[in-house]
Amino acid sequence: MSESILVINCGSSSLKFAVLSDEGQSILLEGIADRLGVGNSTVTFKKDGNKESIHLADGSHKSAVAEIKKWLSQRPTILDSLTGIGHRVVHGGETFSKSVLIDQSVIDGIAECANFAPLHSPAHIIGMNAAIELFPGIPQVAVFDTAFHQTLSQEQYLYPIPMELYRQHHFRKYGFHGTSYRYISRRLAELHPKSLEQGVLVAHLGNGASTCSIHKGKSSDTSMGITPLEGLMMGTRCGSLDPSLLTFIAQAQGISSEEALDILNQKSGLLGISELSNDCRTLEEAMALGNKQAKLALDMFAIRTAKYLVSTATTLNSIDHLVFTGGIGENSSYIRAAICQQLKAFNIHIDSDKNSLRGATMSIESKKSQTKVWIIPTNEELMIALDTINLIRQ
């Protein structure tokens, strides 16, 4: 069996994983550990179309990694092929501008900027320490969501607040989904080599959603900020709004600012407006049955995405390519059509027949569109595997 890479993505209450071989092109195993830390935790393995779920007694991130090691130990052919482990890390602050081999200084650096991602960073560190303990001698790599956006200019990443706050506390825009955007830039260059010299806009649309402008293969602006709350309306996040609203909500509801912030993070967005679901598929089904709030939520999502696409495009010389990716971007013909309808002033138009297709990489612009419009499924796991392979070989 060829060399393989274990990719680990520790979230606040979940852990996604996959084993990739053949330079990241083949998936030997994938799975997820759910409800970590909240009870009734399970880890599910998927291989060759078959699924197997196992109960996790203590429901910790470490026990999930231990169960993965146990499963692999029962399949020594896969275990023995592992040459590296790649970890997705949400926030690297200003410390990390690229993927790095993990040592104690890297773990300490992630811990130092954990205040920017308090739900995710501790989980990342637990996952790393567990993997180092359970897979001794196997090199491990950290791949940062924020790294791709370290090419933003000061004019783009600074907030218009006292500079002392930036100098002392590093309060600034960081951006996220960077691993996805890096993959899209690379994949688009394979499909259309001239894109590396052209203006590219990308909408990564899922439960978390953001936009990014890419100039000569580098991020020039993005919608998310110091945390993933800034920018687009999302599944449960409100996106950008008047910051005074945080105080108004706290005072009106008689709650703390932290509790008000939780409303903006967990109870807003598609869920808050529809009062039904944060899942785009559920809302589209409800809209088809006449649910006006579901339609309102979807249309608000599309309008705000279009606004941020135009906003980030101000860093480009031209809009030559618009790419939709992420779970919603790849699968929702309604959302893509609604977004492009808002961009008609920029001569962006799609072909309705092409737009109705699903599950493939394709261009969907109409003949009158001055911008090429693409659907490109993202592959963050591949980028993590490739970064891991390259760093190990170096």
C-alpha positions in Angstrom: 0.0 0.0 0.0 1.2 3.5 -0.8 2.1 6.0 1.9 -1.0 7.5 3.6 -1.8 10.5 5.8 -4.3 10.7 8.7 -6.1 14.0 8.6 -7.7 15.1 11.9 -10.1 18.0 12.3 -11.0 18.6 16.0 -14.1 20.8 16.5 -15.5 22.0 19.8 -17.8 18.9 20.1 -16.8 16.8 17.2 -13.7 15.2 15.5 -13.7 14.5 11.8 -11.0 12.3 10.3 -9.8 10.6 7.1 -7.0 8.5 5.9 -5.8 9.5 2.4 -3.3 7.7 0.2 -1.9 8.2 -3.4 -0.7 11.7 -2.7 -4.1 12.5 -1.1 -6.1 11.4 -4.1 -7.6 8.2 -2.6 -9.7 8.0 0.6 -9.0 4.8 2.6 -11.1 5.8 5.6 -13.3 8.6 6.8 -15.4 9.2 9.8 -16.6 11.5 12.6 -16.8 11.4 16.4 -20.0 13.3 17.4 -21.3 14.8 20.6 -17.9 14.9 22.3 -18.2 16.3 25.8 -22.0 16.4 25.8 -23.0 12.8 26.4 -24.0 9.8 24.2 -20.8 10.2 22.1 -20.1 8.0 19.2 -17.4 7.6 16.6 -18.4 6.4 13.1 -16.0 4.8 10.7 -16.8 4.6 6.9 -14.8 2.4 4.7 -15.6 0.9 1.3 -19.3 2.1 1.6 -19.7 0.4 5.0 -20.4 2.2 8.3 -19.5 1.2 11.8 -20.4 3.2 14.9 -18.9 2.7 18.3 -20.0 4.3 21.6 -17.4 6.4 23.4 -17.6 5.9 27.2 -16.1 9.2 28.3 -16.8 11.1 25.2 -13.6 13.0 25.1 -11.5 14.1 22.1 -8.6 12.0 23.4 -10.8 8.9 23.6 -11.9 9.5 20.0 -8.3 9.6 18.8 -7.7 6.4 20.9 -10.6 4.7 19.2 -9.2 5.7 15.8 -5.8 4.2 16.8 -7.6 1.0 18.0 -9.5 0.7 14.7 -6.3 1.2 12.7 -4.4 -1.3 14.8 -6.9 -4.0 13.8 -6.0 -3.1 10.2 -2.2 -3.1 10.2 -1.9 -2.7 6.5 -3.4 0.8 6.8 -1.7 1.6 10.1 1.7 0.6 8.8 1.3 2.8 5.7 0.8 6.0 7.8 3.7 8.4 7.2 2.2 11.6 8.7 -0.8 13.1 10.5 -2.2 16.5 9.5 -4.3 18.6 11.9 -6.7 21.4 10.8 -6.3 24.4 13.1 -8.9 27.2 13.0 -6.8 30.1 14.3 -3.1 30.7 13.9 -3.2 34.4 14.8 -0.2 36.4 13.4 2.1 33.6 14.6 1.5 31.2 11.7 1.4 32.2 8.1 1.9 28.7 6.7 1.6 25.0 7.7 4.3 23.8 10.1 5.6 20.6 11.6 4.3 20.3 15.1 6.5 20.5 18.1 6.0 22.0 21.6 6.7 25.5 20.4 3.9 25.2 17.8 1.4 23.9 20.4 2.4 26.8 22.7 1.9 29.2 19.8 -1.6 27.9 19.2 -2.4 28.2 22.9 -1.2 31.8 22.9 -3.9 32.8 20.4 -6.6 30.5 21.7 -8.6 33.5 23.0 -9.5 34.2 19.4 -11.0 30.7 19.0 -11.9 29.6 22.6 -14.1 26.7 21.5 -11.8 25.2 18.9 -8.2 25.8 19.9 -8.3 23.8 23.2 -9.8 20.9 21.2 -7.0 21.2 18.6 -4.4 21.0 21.3 -6.0 18.0 22.9 -6.2 16.2 19.5 -2.5 17.0 18.8 -1.3 15.8 22.2 -3.4 12.6 21.9 -2.1 11.9 18.4 1.5 12.5 19.4 1.1 10.1 22.4 -0.8 7.4 20.5 1.2 7.6 17.2 4.7 7.9 18.5 7.4 8.6 15.8 4.9 9.7 13.1 5.5 13.4 12.1 2.5 15.7 12.6 1.6 18.9 10.8 -0.6 21.8 11.7 -2.6 23.5 8.8 -4.2 26.8 9.7 -7.5 28.2 8.4 -6.1 31.7 8.8 -2.8 31.2 7.0 -4.0 31.9 3.5 -5.2 35.4 4.5 -1.8 36.5 5.9 -1.2 38.1 2.5 -3.9 40.8 3.2 -2.5 44.4 3.2 -2.7 46.5 6.4 -5.4 48.5 4.8 -7.5 45.4 4.6 -6.8 43.6 7.8 -6.6 46.5 10.3 -9.8 47.6 12.1 -10.3 51.4 12.5 -9.8 51.2 16.2 -6.9 52.7 18.3 -3.7 51.3 17.0 -2.6 50.5 20.5 -5.2 47.8 20.6 -3.7 46.1 17.6 -0.1 46.5 18.8 -0.9 45.1 22.3 -3.6 42.6 21.6 -3.4 41.8 17.8 -7.0 42.7 17.3 -7.4 42.6 13.5 -9.1 40.7 10.7 -7.7 37.2 10.2 -10.3 35.5 7.9 -11.1 31.8 7.8 -11.8 28.9 5.3 -8.3 29.6 4.0 -7.5 26.0 3.3 -10.6 25.8 1.1 -9.7 29.0 -0.7 -6.2 27.7 -1.3 -7.6 24.5 -2.8 -10.1 26.4 -5.0 -7.3 28.7 -6.4 -5.2 25.6 -7.2 -8.1 23.7 -8.8 -9.2 26.7 -10.8 -5.7 27.1 -12.2 -5.9 23.5 -13.4 -9.2 24.2 -15.1 -8.2 27.7 -16.4 -4.5 28.4 -16.2 -4.9 32.1 -16.9 -6.8 32.5 -13.7 -3.6 32.8 -11.8 -3.2 36.2 -13.5 -6.9 37.2 -13.3 -9.3 38.3 -10.6 -11.1 35.5 -8.7 -14.0 35.8 -6.3 -14.9 32.7 -4.2 -18.1 32.2 -2.1 -17.5 29.4 0.4 -21.1 28.8 1.5 -22.0 26.3 4.2 -23.3 26.5 7.8 -20.2 28.8 8.1 -19.9 31.1 5.1 -17.5 33.6 3.7 -16.2 35.3 0.6 -12.6 35.8 -0.6 -11.0 37.7 -3.4 -7.8 36.1 -4.9 -5.3 38.0 -6.9 -2.4 36.1 -8.5 -3.1 33.1 -6.3 -3.1 35.1 -3.0 -5.9 36.3 -0.8 -6.4 40.0 -1.1 -9.6 40.4 1.0 -12.1 38.2 2.8 -15.3 38.7 4.7 -14.7 37.0 8.1 -12.8 38.9 10.7 -11.0 38.3 14.0 -13.6 35.5 14.5 -15.9 33.7 12.0 -18.8 35.9 13.2 -18.0 38.8 10.9 -19.2 39.0 7.3 -22.0 37.0 5.7 -25.2 35.8 7.4 -24.7 32.1 8.1 -26.5 29.0 9.4 -26.7 30.3 13.0 -24.4 33.3 12.9 -25.7 36.8 12.3 -22.7 38.1 10.3 -21.8 41.8 10.4 -24.2 44.2 12.1 -24.1 47.4 14.2 -21.9 46.4 17.2 -24.2 48.5 19.4 -26.8 45.8 18.9 -24.9 43.5 21.3 -25.5 46.0 24.2 -29.1 46.5 23.1 -29.8 42.8 23.2 -28.1 42.3 26.6 -30.1 45.2 28.1 -33.4 44.3 26.6 -33.1 40.6 27.6 -31.5 41.2 30.9 -28.5 39.0 30.0 -24.7 39.3 30.0 -22.8 40.4 26.9 -21.4 36.9 26.6 -25.0 35.5 26.5 -25.9 38.1 23.9 -22.9 37.1 21.9 -24.1 33.5 22.1 -27.4 34.6 20.5 -25.5 36.1 17.6 -23.4 33.0 17.2 -25.8 30.2 17.9 -29.4 31.4 17.4 -29.2 33.9 14.5 -28.6 33.6 10.8 -30.9 31.3 8.7 -32.1 29.7 12.0 -33.0 33.0 13.6 -34.9 34.4 10.6 -36.7 31.2 9.5 -37.4 30.1 13.1 -37.2 26.7 11.6 -33.7 25.4 10.7 -30.2 26.4 9.9 -30.1 23.8 7.1 -30.5 25.2 3.7 -32.1 22.0 2.4 -34.8 22.1 5.0 -35.5 25.7 4.3 -35.7 25.2 0.5 -38.2 22.3 1.1 -40.2 24.6 3.4 -40.1 27.4 0.9 -41.5 25.1 -1.8 -44.4 24.4 0.5 -45.1 28.1 0.9 -43.2 29.0 4.1 -42.5 32.7 3.7 -40.0 33.0 6.6 -37.9 30.2 5.0 -37.8 32.1 1.7 -37.0 35.3 3.6 -34.1 33.7 5.3 -32.7 32.3 2.1 -33.1 35.5 0.2 -31.4 37.5 3.0 -28.5 35.0 2.9 -28.2 35.4 -0.9 -28.4 39.3 -0.8 -25.7 39.5 1.9 -23.4 37.1 0.1 -23.7 39.2 -3.1 -22.9 42.4 -1.1 -19.7 40.8 0.3 -18.7 39.4 -3.0 -18.8 43.0 -4.4 -17.1 44.3 -1.3 -14.1 41.9 -1.5 -13.9 42.5 -5.3 -12.7 46.1 -4.7 -9.1 44.6 -4.3 -9.2 43.2 -7.8 -8.5 44.8 -11.2 -11.4 42.8 -12.8 -13.9 40.0 -11.9 -12.9 37.3 -14.2 -14.1 34.3 -12.2 -16.7 33.7 -9.6 -16.6 30.3 -7.8 -19.2 28.7 -5.6 -18.0 26.1 -3.2 -19.0 24.6 0.2 -22.1 22.5 1.0 -24.6 25.2 0.0 -22.4 26.7 -2.8 -22.0 23.4 -4.5 -25.5 22.1 -4.1 -28.1 24.9 -3.9 -29.1 26.1 -7.4 -31.6 28.5 -5.7 -28.9 30.3 -3.7 -26.5 30.5 -6.7 -29.3 31.9 -8.9 -30.4 34.4 -6.2 -26.8 35.6 -5.6 -26.1 36.1 -9.3 -29.4 37.9 -9.7 -28.0 40.5 -7.3 -24.9 40.8 -9.4 -26.5 41.6 -12.7 -25.2 45.2 -12.6 -21.7 43.6 -12.8 -22.7 41.6 -15.9 -22.6 38.3 -14.1 -25.2 35.9 -15.4 -25.7 32.2 -15.2 -27.4 29.6 -17.4 -30.4 28.2 -15.6 -30.1 24.8 -17.2 -26.4 24.4 -16.2 -27.1 25.8 -12.8 -29.7 23.0 -12.1 -27.0 20.3 -12.4 -25.4 19.0 -9.2 -22.4 17.1 -8.0 -19.7 18.1 -10.6 -17.1 20.7 -11.3 -18.5 22.9 -14.1 -18.9 26.4 -15.4 -22.4 27.7 -15.4 -22.3 31.2 -16.8 -24.6 32.2 -19.7 -23.3 33.5 -23.0 -23.9 37.1 -22.1 -21.9 36.9 -18.8 -18.6 38.8 -18.7 -17.5 36.7 -15.8 -17.0 32.9 -15.8 -19.0 31.4 -13.0 -18.0 28.0 -11.6 -19.1 25.3 -9.2 -16.0 23.7 -7.8 -16.3 21.2 -4.8 -13.7 22.0 -2.2 -11.3 19.5 -0.7 -9.7 20.8 2.4 -8.6 17.3 3.4 -6.5 17.0 0.3 -4.7 20.3 1.0 -4.0 19.2 4.6 -2.6 15.8 3.3 -0.5 17.5 0.7 0.9 20.0 3.2 1.7 17.1 5.5 3.4 15.1 2.8 5.5 18.1 1.6 6.7 19.1 5.1 7.6 15.6 5.9 9.6 15.2 2.7 11.4 18.5 3.4 
